[in-house]
């Protein structure tokens, strides 16, 4: 069965960086784009970008350009999202989500990133 | 790019139908058959309920249906049940390999 397992919660200081991992299993890792989505406390979903695990091509939302980097390892099948120059408004739950056709059919459990002064 | 526009709230009594709209522009919702919908219960990850505008993943009840007309997509929940009370989000491809979410709609079952 398809599983996306994310790394644990993080607490970071303002200005620091965070790297969240998403380990995939149960399917051919290189067949589907992986997207990252975040959700600030009490707020809606926000699309951050995607990585093609086959080619390592990436696309980032304009809002995060210059601060975000998405990478992957083929073995084990894992994608990473690194966000730099953290601010208090980066405090959020970060999700990886597998793209299937025009939709995200499997989601990780989420990683809470808390940014404190 | 701005978020897609959804009403903040919607409500219905058990057994009624509720429709939630998702409005974009011609370069996102209107330009592609790429709208998907997600249900999110408190403290949980979102769950895909509609993709490719109107397709349902296996296991999703046929009470959930999706459609699109012009720049507006819609999610209809027929015969609403207590467990349908949740937040609902739309998502669309938005050209140049970008994607957009709607602001979310809180569905209350009265």
Interface residues (C-beta under 8 A of the other chain):
Chain A: X35 X37 X44 X45 X46 X47 X50 X59 X61 X62 X95 X97 X100 X101 X102 X103 X104 X105 X107 X108 X109 X110
Chain B: X1 X3 X32 X33 X34 X35 X36 X38 X40 X45 X46 X47 X48 X50 X51 X52 X53 X55 X57 X87 X89 X91 X93 X97 X98 X99 X100 X101 X102 X103 X104
